[in-house]
Amino acid sequence: MKIDLNADLGESFGRHIKGNDAEIIKYVTSASIACGYHGGDPLTIENTIKLALENNVAIGAHPSYDDLVGFGRRSMKISDDDLFSMILYQVGALKAMTEALGGNLKHVKPHGAMYNDLANSLPKAKVVAEAMYKIDPELIFVGLANSEIQHAAREIGLKSACEVFADRAYNDDGSLVSRHKYGAVFEDGEACMNQVKQILTEQSVTSINGNAVEMCIDTIGIHADNYEALDFVKSFHKYLKENNIEVKSLQP
């Protein structure tokens, strides 16, 4: 069995530091790098790309709504034209910076509210897929498992990857529990590890209501801004190695 382990990185902005990217990146195979709209100033983005290249970690873009104050976690009603341009702008810049530093952009994983909105809206997800296809038809569209993101990618002609989070709670329909609700984000290492084991052995998660929800699974996601993220990802990596599960990026 092979699985990708990914983390959202490069989300610091100026003096506002988020996560422990330099350590977390040692234990993942893919990094989704903030593009400046929810986090990530130009120098942070450059340094995170370099960090990924040094650690042989696949590089992806992590675009969001233009919401630096809200860390991209507030949904915004915008036109399709605006959404298309937001993706061209953010992903195009990340791709250019990655190539200038000697790497290649492998995937796109939307952030926060945009991620959730696209998972629930095929028309919006297709807009993003179309923008990605314009930039590079080989990009992988990473999104919530069993969501409209996979359907949009298929319709536009992109590869897609199903993501399941180690550190997030799920509703019965496979959507993520709102961060405004208690228990939406796991802060306990045992809870995260139990979810990872269930994902890998049963291809499912247990919803917040105690029901088993089947999931397609290509990559396991961890939020690097979670205070316990480094400990979590170390434990996941150790478990995968001990169980002969190859940790491998999405791109061969």
BAFI-3210 file (N, C-alpha, C; in Angstrom, 3 decimals, decimal comma, padded with zeros to 6 digits):
// residues 252
n [1|2|3|4|5|6|7|8|9|10|11|12|13|14|15|16|17|18|19|20|21|22|23|24|25|26|27|28|29|30|31|32|33|34|35|36|37|38|39|40|41|42|43|44|45|46|47|48|49|50|51|52|53|54|55|56|57|58|59|60|61|62|63|64|65|66|67|68|69|70|71|72|73|74|75|76|77|78|79|80|81|82|83|84|85|86|87|88|89|90|91|92|93|94|95|96|97|98|99|100|101|102|103|104|105|106|107|108|109|110|111|112|113|114|115|116|117|118|119|120|121|122|123|124|125|126|127|128|129|130|131|132|133|134|135|136|137|138|139|140|141|142|143|144|145|146|147|148|149|150|151|152|153|154|155|156|157|158|159|160|161|162|163|164|165|166|167|168|169|170|171|172|173|174|175|176|177|178|179|180|181|182|183|184|185|186|187|188|189|190|191|192|193|194|195|196|197|198|199|200|201|202|203|204|205|206|207|208|209|210|211|212|213|214|215|216|217|218|219|220|221|222|223|224|225|226|227|228|229|230|231|232|233|234|235|236|237|238|239|240|241|242|243|244|245|246|247|248|249|250|251|252]
n.u [000,838|000,418|000,693|000,107|001,370|000,416|000,973|-000,138|001,730|004,018|002,487|002,980|003,219|005,012|005,823|004,140|004,074|003,347|003,018|005,513|007,304|009,883|010,503|008,225|008,153|009,979|008,700|006,663|005,311|004,257|003,773|001,566|001,612|001,039|-000,309|-000,293|-002,777|-004,178|-002,156|001,451|003,921|006,012|008,797|008,539|007,157|009,085|011,168|009,883|009,415|012,066|012,722|011,083|012,179|014,750|014,164|013,119|010,357|007,146|005,714|002,952|000,311|-001,508|-004,101|-006,443|-009,461|-009,333|-008,385|-006,760|-006,935|-008,888|-007,674|-008,378|-010,610|-013,219|-016,153|-016,773|-018,844|-018,326|-017,849|-017,743|-015,782|-014,069|-013,213|-011,894|-009,778|-008,491|-007,414|-005,713|-003,895|-002,782|-001,919|-000,455|001,652|002,870|003,689|005,519|007,486|008,325|009,433|011,462|013,191|014,076|012,330|009,211|005,737|003,283|000,641|-002,623|-004,245|-006,988|-007,620|-009,089|-012,119|-012,627|-011,920|-013,919|-016,210|-015,883|-015,986|-018,654|-019,893|-020,309|-020,273|-018,595|-016,287|-015,571|-014,840|-012,439|-010,982|-010,847|-009,241|-006,885|-006,301|-005,700|-003,311|-001,624|-002,151|-001,367|-001,482|-002,506|-005,643|-006,354|-008,573|-011,389|-012,356|-014,649|-016,143|-017,416|-015,163|-013,582|-015,338|-015,426|-012,774|-012,567|-014,421|-013,218|-010,797|-008,597|-006,261|-007,172|-007,135|-008,123|-008,593|-008,226|-008,568|-006,417|-006,744|-009,258|-012,776|-015,660|-018,822|-021,924|-022,382|-019,923|-018,754|-016,702|-016,765|-017,911|-015,579|-016,486|-017,776|-017,596|-015,033|-014,387|-011,788|-009,173|-007,250|-005,927|-003,523|-004,004|-006,608|-006,240|-004,443|-006,017|-007,923|-006,356|-005,528|-008,006|-008,707|-006,779|-007,068|-009,775|-010,806|-012,468|-014,058|-015,055|-017,969|-018,961|-021,239|-020,941|-021,134|-020,034|-018,296|-017,719|-014,715|-012,898|-009,389|-006,415|-004,530|-003,379|-004,181|-002,719|-003,014|-000,740|-000,774|-001,898|-001,341|-000,213|000,811|003,391|004,079|001,942|002,384|004,838|004,179|002,336|003,978|005,794|004,072|003,175|005,561|006,227|004,215|004,712|003,742|004,098|005,262|004,530|004,687|001,977|002,548|004,199]
n.v [-001,200|002,270|005,657|009,164|011,763|014,810|018,313|021,612|024,340|027,178|029,302|031,449|034,997|037,783|039,003|037,301|034,208|030,927|027,579|024,893|024,629|023,826|021,525|019,856|019,308|017,313|014,936|014,557|013,963|015,614|019,114|021,740|024,924|028,117|030,911|033,648|034,914|034,071|033,656|033,698|035,532|036,969|036,283|034,275|032,368|031,795|030,735|028,500|026,955|026,375|024,861|022,646|021,597|020,950|018,863|016,966|016,969|016,918|019,688|021,837|024,184|026,355|027,905|030,565|032,355|035,954|036,864|037,735|038,717|037,079|034,640|033,161|031,670|032,425|032,279|033,567|035,339|035,418|036,324|034,045|034,813|036,333|034,330|032,584|034,237|034,661|032,137|031,788|033,855|033,257|030,510|030,606|032,335|030,840|028,612|029,769|030,768|028,376|027,012|028,793|028,343|025,848|023,694|021,812|022,415|020,393|019,918|021,289|022,513|023,811|026,224|026,366|028,144|028,291|025,720|024,156|025,287|024,666|021,917|021,481|022,561|021,946|023,637|025,814|024,434|023,499|025,861|026,464|024,191|024,574|026,879|025,847|023,943|025,584|026,673|024,441|021,359|019,034|019,265|018,151|018,003|018,453|017,535|017,453|014,206|012,233|014,342|017,243|018,199|016,138|015,308|017,600|017,814|015,514|016,090|018,272|017,285|016,855|015,266|013,953|013,952|012,292|013,606|012,937|014,071|013,871|015,222|016,366|016,510|014,757|015,116|013,233|013,131|013,197|015,658|018,295|018,997|022,087|024,581|026,201|024,643|022,647|020,268|020,020|020,188|018,019|017,811|015,986|013,490|010,726|010,519|011,480|009,545|007,242|007,862|007,942|005,245|004,010|005,151|004,001|001,218|000,649|002,338|004,472|006,961|007,800|009,462|012,572|011,894|009,281|007,453|005,292|006,486|005,995|006,472|007,506|007,385|009,051|010,739|011,799|014,458|017,036|019,759|022,246|024,424|023,578|023,213|020,846|019,635|018,770|016,642|014,957|014,324|013,052|010,738|009,572|009,056|007,227|005,094|004,356|003,489|001,342|-000,413|-001,147|000,511|002,377|005,662|008,037|010,542|012,074|012,261|010,167]
n.w [000,000|-000,744|000,281|000,303|002,317|003,398|004,087|004,941|004,234|004,663|005,610|007,212|007,787|007,313|010,439|011,692|012,678|011,711|012,549|012,350|010,055|009,123|010,521|010,310|007,586|007,175|007,503|005,702|002,368|000,499|000,016|000,460|-000,512|000,776|-001,014|-000,629|-000,256|002,016|003,710|003,808|002,690|000,040|000,586|002,505|001,008|-000,982|000,634|001,673|-000,588|-001,258|000,985|000,631|-001,736|-000,851|000,842|-000,780|-001,295|-002,718|-004,427|-004,043|-004,855|-002,692|-002,838|-001,930|-000,913|-001,114|001,707|004,010|006,612|007,790|007,584|005,388|005,982|005,755|003,987|000,707|-001,503|-004,748|-008,211|-011,032|-012,826|-011,200|-009,439|-011,197|-012,043|-009,584|-009,106|-011,333|-010,808|-008,222|-008,349|-010,679|-009,941|-007,885|-009,322|-011,132|-009,356|-008,179|-010,389|-011,069|-009,033|-009,519|-009,379|-009,816|-010,113|-008,683|-007,749|-006,887|-004,129|-002,764|-000,125|003,175|003,450|000,706|-000,129|001,134|-000,041|-002,768|-002,631|-002,333|-004,520|-007,775|-010,145|-009,284|-008,589|-011,087|-012,354|-011,048|-011,751|-014,523|-014,662|-013,574|-015,550|-017,693|-016,802|-016,380|-017,637|-016,411|-013,714|-010,455|-008,967|-005,778|-003,244|-000,922|-000,067|-001,967|-003,053|-004,906|-006,094|-007,171|-009,187|-010,802|-011,681|-013,249|-015,297|-016,557|-017,325|-015,714|-013,467|-010,274|-006,650|-003,728|-000,585|002,877|006,137|008,949|011,291|011,557|012,271|010,972|009,278|008,880|006,149|004,989|004,826|006,270|009,748|010,938|011,891|013,872|015,647|018,598|018,960|016,293|015,352|015,937|018,819|020,175|020,260|020,218|019,221|016,626|015,641|015,790|013,878|011,575|011,428|010,997|008,559|006,876|007,203|006,950|005,064|005,777|007,924|011,266|011,895|013,517|014,756|015,289|013,212|010,574|007,784|004,492|002,601|-000,259|-000,733|-001,209|-000,216|002,987|005,031|007,057|009,270|009,454|011,120|013,420|016,849|017,777|015,585|014,677|016,415|015,800|013,064|013,135|014,551|012,760|010,573|011,647|012,264|009,688|008,492|010,184|009,544|007,006|004,992|002,213|002,092|-000,104|-002,610|-004,510|-007,212|-009,497]
ca.u [000,000|001,123|-000,137|000,754|001,149|000,613|000,763|-000,265|002,914|004,283|001,351|003,414|003,145|005,799|006,177|003,128|004,604|002,415|003,535|006,934|007,491|011,207|010,501|007,120|008,421|010,816|007,869|005,596|005,758|003,738|003,544|000,696|002,222|000,168|-000,006|-000,328|-004,108|-004,540|-000,880|002,558|004,494|006,928|009,995|008,115|006,857|010,365|011,890|009,160|009,722|013,433|012,661|010,501|013,158|015,844|013,687|012,547|008,918|006,382|005,226|001,644|-000,183|-002,595|-004,782|-007,627|-010,083|-008,498|-008,869|-005,604|-007,372|-009,628|-006,894|-009,023|-011,617|-014,539|-016,671|-017,035|-019,630|-017,625|-018,236|-016,884|-014,620|-013,143|-012,638|-010,954|-008,588|-007,800|-006,626|-004,621|-002,933|-002,074|-001,249|000,555|002,805|003,541|004,345|006,679|008,512|008,859|010,283|012,647|014,079|014,526|011,356|007,998|004,497|002,641|-000,783|-003,307|-005,193|-007,563|-007,529|-010,130|-013,497|-012,677|-011,877|-015,245|-017,188|-015,713|-016,407|-020,118|-020,424|-019,673|-019,951|-017,434|-015,118|-015,182|-014,133|-011,068|-010,352|-010,562|-008,082|-005,737|-006,001|-005,047|-001,946|-000,874|-003,109|-000,829|-001,656|-003,457|-006,606|-006,508|-009,727|-012,123|-012,767|-016,069|-016,777|-017,545|-013,827|-013,194|-016,209|-015,003|-011,500|-012,846|-015,102|-012,306|-009,669|-007,478|-006,150|-007,612|-006,729|-009,039|-007,905|-008,899|-007,770|-006,144|-007,006|-010,559|-013,974|-016,509|-020,273|-022,399|-022,348|-018,541|-018,234|-015,981|-017,506|-017,538|-014,622|-017,204|-018,351|-016,662|-014,577|-014,151|-010,355|-008,612|-006,038|-005,438|-002,766|-004,630|-007,758|-005,695|-003,883|-007,132|-008,553|-005,435|-005,601|-009,277|-008,621|-005,927|-007,513|-011,190|-011,179|-013,615|-013,876|-016,233|-018,512|-019,163|-022,413|-020,601|-021,417|-018,927|-018,464|-016,724|-013,917|-011,782|-008,237|-005,137|-003,589|-003,807|-003,808|-002,526|-002,916|000,521|-000,991|-002,337|-000,228|000,373|001,012|004,661|003,960|001,016|002,951|005,882|003,501|001,776|005,086|006,301|003,067|003,186|006,788|006,151|003,232|005,126|002,965|005,028|004,863|004,962|003,924|000,950|003,130|005,248]
ca.v [000,000|003,545|006,799|010,474|012,488|016,205|019,373|022,976|025,030|028,525|030,154|032,609|036,260|038,783|038,628|036,369|032,880|029,812|026,242|024,565|024,066|023,231|020,183|019,069|018,909|016,114|013,748|014,518|013,753|016,727|020,375|022,706|026,180|029,291|031,768|035,066|035,465|033,802|033,615|033,545|036,670|036,468|035,638|033,023|031,435|031,372|029,880|027,234|026,200|025,866|023,835|021,459|021,045|020,367|017,639|016,107|016,946|017,437|021,044|022,198|025,527|026,341|029,191|030,806|033,656|037,094|037,043|037,641|038,974|035,924|033,432|032,410|030,747|033,030|032,091|034,813|035,220|036,121|035,870|033,018|035,493|036,656|033,081|032,127|035,093|034,390|030,908|032,085|034,738|032,598|029,296|031,012|032,873|029,743|027,794|030,505|030,798|027,016|026,717|029,653|027,772|024,539|022,638|021,737|022,403|019,105|019,853|022,462|022,170|025,041|026,389|026,912|028,297|027,943|024,251|023,655|025,750|023,899|020,541|021,433|023,223|021,500|024,753|026,558|023,554|023,456|027,116|026,306|023,173|025,187|027,749|024,958|023,332|026,625|026,840|023,209|020,251|017,913|019,501|017,299|018,766|017,775|018,065|016,606|012,924|012,030|015,654|017,763|018,495|015,018|015,336|018,717|017,455|014,519|016,742|019,191|016,519|016,866|014,218|014,420|013,144|012,373|013,885|012,727|014,723|013,151|016,046|017,026|015,699|014,681|014,934|011,969|013,187|013,258|017,030|018,606|019,699|023,500|024,944|026,908|023,657|021,966|018,968|020,022|019,980|017,139|018,287|014,831|012,618|009,410|010,644|011,584|008,263|006,319|008,191|007,514|003,787|003,656|005,553|003,077|-000,174|000,483|003,355|005,212|007,706|007,786|010,816|013,156|011,214|007,883|006,606|005,056|007,164|005,477|007,509|007,190|007,958|009,134|011,510|012,167|015,846|017,538|021,222|022,596|025,459|022,915|023,281|019,527|019,075|018,069|015,360|014,130|013,833|012,099|009,491|008,989|008,573|006,028|004,036|003,927|002,729|000,088|-001,278|-001,361|001,346|003,317|007,068|008,444|011,677|011,737|012,181|009,130]
ca.w [000,000|-000,794|000,665|000,378|003,565|003,012|005,077|004,428|004,750|004,160|005,955|008,006|007,047|008,041|011,803|012,191|012,383|011,898|012,332|012,433|008,726|008,932|011,101|009,759|006,200|007,191|007,685|004,704|000,992|-000,303|000,725|-000,211|-000,067|000,711|-002,172|-000,303|000,007|003,412|004,409|002,882|001,970|-000,993|001,113|003,127|-000,078|-001,561|001,580|001,813|-001,804|-001,091|002,022|000,004|-002,669|-000,065|001,486|-001,823|-001,048|-003,858|-004,176|-004,558|-004,530|-001,699|-003,024|-001,097|-001,121|-000,712|003,076|004,897|007,991|008,277|007,288|004,318|006,514|005,618|002,638|-000,005|-002,724|-005,818|-009,546|-011,623|-013,411|-010,111|-008,950|-012,228|-011,985|-008,314|-009,253|-012,271|-010,138|-007,127|-008,795|-011,653|-009,228|-007,180|-010,349|-011,644|-008,316|-008,035|-011,541|-010,998|-008,020|-009,976|-009,114|-010,629|-009,350|-008,911|-007,439|-006,340|-003,068|-002,213|001,333|004,024|002,976|-000,707|-000,168|001,487|-001,027|-003,999|-002,371|-002,366|-005,719|-009,006|-011,033|-008,787|-008,684|-012,496|-012,652|-010,565|-012,593|-015,821|-014,493|-013,417|-016,843|-018,487|-016,300|-016,637|-017,609|-015,646|-012,285|-009,748|-008,172|-004,489|-002,521|000,006|-000,632|-002,318|-003,209|-006,273|-006,634|-008,041|-010,366|-011,655|-012,303|-014,284|-016,424|-017,244|-017,861|-014,780|-012,456|-008,969|-005,509|-002,598|000,673|004,150|007,176|010,194|012,478|011,468|012,451|009,795|009,391|008,308|004,686|004,530|004,889|007,494|010,784|011,004|012,933|014,934|016,550|019,491|018,483|014,846|015,148|016,954|019,475|020,915|019,379|020,117|018,322|015,270|015,238|015,570|012,594|010,529|011,338|010,382|007,151|006,139|007,292|006,616|004,076|006,306|009,163|012,118|011,941|014,833|015,317|015,538|012,058|009,649|006,495|003,557|001,963|-001,147|-000,048|-001,914|000,595|004,332|005,280|008,418|009,295|010,120|012,132|014,640|017,802|017,971|014,249|014,542|017,112|015,038|011,805|013,511|014,911|011,541|009,759|012,308|012,091|008,297|008,266|010,941|008,918|005,617|004,080|001,587|002,101|-001,441|-003,123|-005,481|-008,546|-009,552]
c.u [000,870|000,176|000,710|000,402|001,442|000,338|000,656|000,844|003,036|003,195|001,711|003,345|003,871|006,207|005,196|003,512|003,564|003,145|005,044|007,331|008,801|011,284|009,420|007,454|009,296|009,993|006,723|006,176|005,237|003,508|002,664|001,060|001,275|000,641|-000,156|-001,683|-004,605|-003,302|000,212|002,945|005,540|008,164|009,654|007,827|008,153|011,096|011,212|009,374|011,112|013,467|012,114|011,491|014,298|015,456|013,005|011,049|008,194|005,718|003,872|001,291|-001,390|-003,337|-006,017|-008,347|-009,127|-008,923|-007,732|-006,002|-008,059|-008,941|-007,619|-010,126|-013,017|-014,996|-017,007|-017,832|-018,962|-018,065|-017,286|-015,636|-013,593|-012,452|-011,587|-009,652|-007,783|-006,905|-005,463|-003,503|-002,103|-001,273|-000,158|001,816|003,583|004,298|005,608|007,820|009,156|009,814|011,561|013,679|014,484|013,569|010,197|006,775|003,711|001,131|-001,315|-004,322|-005,741|-007,542|-008,861|-011,521|-013,623|-012,707|-013,270|-016,303|-017,102|-016,180|-017,915|-020,726|-019,668|-019,364|-018,708|-016,171|-014,630|-014,454|-012,673|-010,317|-009,977|-009,341|-006,809|-005,316|-005,290|-003,580|-001,089|-001,835|-002,624|-000,987|-002,719|-004,337|-006,872|-007,682|-010,391|-012,617|-014,274|-016,819|-016,861|-016,192|-013,371|-014,048|-015,780|-013,715|-011,721|-013,487|-014,162|-011,108|-008,428|-007,441|-006,642|-007,108|-007,697|-008,242|-008,810|-007,995|-007,607|-006,684|-008,333|-011,700|-014,869|-017,985|-020,664|-022,328|-020,932|-017,958|-017,515|-016,888|-017,004|-016,582|-015,283|-017,800|-017,266|-016,310|-014,283|-012,697|-009,824|-007,332|-005,383|-004,767|-003,390|-005,822|-007,297|-005,180|-004,978|-007,806|-007,668|-005,512|-006,892|-009,283|-007,888|-006,446|-008,940|-011,672|-012,448|-013,174|-015,155|-016,722|-018,682|-020,373|-022,182|-020,861|-020,193|-019,243|-017,358|-016,025|-012,976|-010,574|-006,976|-004,076|-004,211|-003,280|-003,665|-002,375|-001,694|000,346|-001,594|-001,140|000,491|000,776|002,302|004,610|003,045|001,717|004,110|005,270|002,943|002,882|005,646|005,355|003,098|004,415|006,723|005,188|003,478|004,232|003,904|004,472|005,426|004,078|002,951|001,505|004,237|006,611]
c.v [001,246|004,660|008,063|011,116|013,951|017,167|020,710|023,808|026,436|029,521|031,301|033,855|037,329|038,265|037,632|034,948|031,811|028,499|026,124|023,866|023,295|021,816|019,304|018,527|017,657|014,829|013,646|014,292|014,835|017,944|021,265|024,078|027,365|030,258|033,264|035,633|035,184|033,768|033,499|034,817|036,148|035,745|034,312|031,970|030,905|030,399|028,526|026,358|025,588|024,719|022,534|020,793|020,354|019,030|016,677|015,892|017,575|018,763|021,267|023,614|025,403|027,677|029,320|032,051|034,735|037,533|036,854|037,807|037,748|034,598|032,530|031,483|031,351|032,881|033,440|034,529|036,075|035,552|034,776|033,634|035,836|035,402|032,549|032,922|034,883|033,159|031,131|032,859|033,985|031,377|029,627|031,541|031,764|028,856|028,479|030,529|029,420|026,676|027,550|029,102|026,342|023,397|022,652|021,695|021,148|019,130|021,202|021,959|023,471|025,033|026,810|026,945|027,952|026,425|023,682|024,057|024,935|022,457|020,382|022,023|022,766|022,665|025,533|025,710|023,462|024,724|026,996|025,283|023,735|026,109|026,923|024,367|024,322|026,783|025,636|022,022|019,019|018,102|018,559|018,181|017,977|018,386|017,016|015,333|012,881|013,340|016,067|018,089|017,380|015,001|016,433|018,391|016,491|015,178|017,634|018,468|016,556|015,589|014,810|013,486|013,383|012,560|013,585|013,294|013,836|013,898|016,805|016,037|015,812|014,574|013,622|011,949|013,292|014,652|017,249|019,333|021,137|023,762|025,719|025,943|022,970|020,588|018,895|019,722|019,114|017,742|017,187|013,856|011,258|009,440|010,718|010,233|007,239|006,581|007,743|005,995|003,346|003,994|004,487|001,644|-000,392|001,433|004,093|006,052|007,536|009,212|011,288|012,540|009,725|006,932|006,459|005,702|006,685|006,625|006,895|007,912|007,880|009,828|011,830|013,562|016,151|019,055|021,630|023,679|024,890|022,842|021,944|018,875|018,276|016,705|014,411|013,495|012,872|010,736|008,793|008,321|007,276|004,858|003,482|003,060|001,369|-000,908|-001,468|-000,660|002,407|004,729|007,680|009,575|011,231|011,516|011,128|009,713]
c.w [000,000|-000,394|000,678|001,714|003,282|004,160|004,366|005,067|004,157|004,504|006,894|007,139|007,850|009,407|012,415|011,768|012,692|011,622|012,468|011,142|008,571|009,491|010,488|008,373|006,106|007,191|006,676|003,318|000,047|000,579|-000,133|000,336|-000,295|-000,370|-001,896|000,064|001,419|004,308|003,367|002,168|000,984|-000,458|001,785|002,069|-000,687|-000,639|001,750|000,590|-001,691|-000,088|001,445|-000,949|-001,939|000,542|000,522|-001,607|-002,239|-003,484|-004,834|-004,168|-003,615|-001,756|-002,140|-001,577|-000,621|000,689|004,076|006,362|008,586|008,026|006,283|004,770|006,527|004,176|002,009|-001,268|-003,797|-007,159|-010,021|-012,229|-012,347|-009,590|-009,911|-012,147|-010,705|-008,422|-010,213|-011,570|-009,108|-007,594|-009,810|-010,986|-008,528|-008,161|-010,859|-010,620|-008,142|-009,167|-011,527|-010,020|-008,346|-009,740|-010,081|-009,723|-009,707|-008,709|-006,978|-005,322|-002,492|-000,685|001,943|003,426|001,498|-000,881|000,083|000,461|-002,321|-003,829|-002,530|-003,632|-006,960|-009,947|-010,587|-008,898|-010,131|-012,920|-012,244|-011,419|-013,964|-015,746|-014,345|-014,749|-017,767|-018,098|-016,657|-016,530|-016,846|-014,139|-011,701|-008,864|-006,891|-003,736|-001,654|-000,681|-000,873|-002,516|-004,677|-006,897|-007,567|-009,317|-011,340|-012,390|-013,464|-015,511|-017,233|-017,837|-017,005|-013,957|-011,134|-007,884|-004,363|-001,309|001,863|005,234|008,402|011,399|012,430|011,653|011,221|010,164|008,717|006,786|004,125|004,481|006,214|008,481|010,858|012,156|014,078|015,958|017,370|018,920|017,004|014,503|016,281|017,524|020,298|019,958|019,185|019,164|016,870|014,779|014,973|014,233|011,435|010,337|010,657|008,892|006,344|006,134|006,818|005,523|004,505|007,489|009,975|012,274|013,377|015,537|015,538|014,399|011,161|008,298|005,569|002,825|000,929|-000,549|-000,908|-001,059|001,946|004,629|006,759|008,340|010,113|011,165|013,411|015,596|017,959|016,650|014,127|015,213|016,346|013,844|012,062|013,811|013,677|010,729|010,341|012,106|010,668|008,009|008,951|010,303|007,422|004,611|003,510|001,594|000,823|-001,932|-004,213|-006,874|-008,559|-009,894]
res [m|k|i|d|l|n|a|d|l|g|e|s|f|g|r|h|i|k|g|n|d|a|e|i|i|k|y|v|t|s|a|s|i|a|c|g|y|h|g|g|d|p|l|t|i|e|n|t|i|k|l|a|l|e|n|n|v|a|i|g|a|h|p|s|y|d|d|l|v|g|f|g|r|r|s|m|k|i|s|d|d|d|l|f|s|m|i|l|y|q|v|g|a|l|k|a|m|t|e|a|l|g|g|n|l|k|h|v|k|p|h|g|a|m|y|n|d|l|a|n|s|l|p|k|a|k|v|v|a|e|a|m|y|k|i|d|p|e|l|i|f|v|g|l|a|n|s|e|i|q|h|a|a|r|e|i|g|l|k|s|a|c|e|v|f|a|d|r|a|y|n|d|d|g|s|l|v|s|r|h|k|y|g|a|v|f|e|d|g|e|a|c|m|n|q|v|k|q|i|l|t|e|q|s|v|t|s|i|n|g|n|a|v|e|m|c|i|d|t|i|g|i|h|a|d|n|y|e|a|l|d|f|v|k|s|f|h|k|y|l|k|e|n|n|i|e|v|k|s|l|q|p]
***
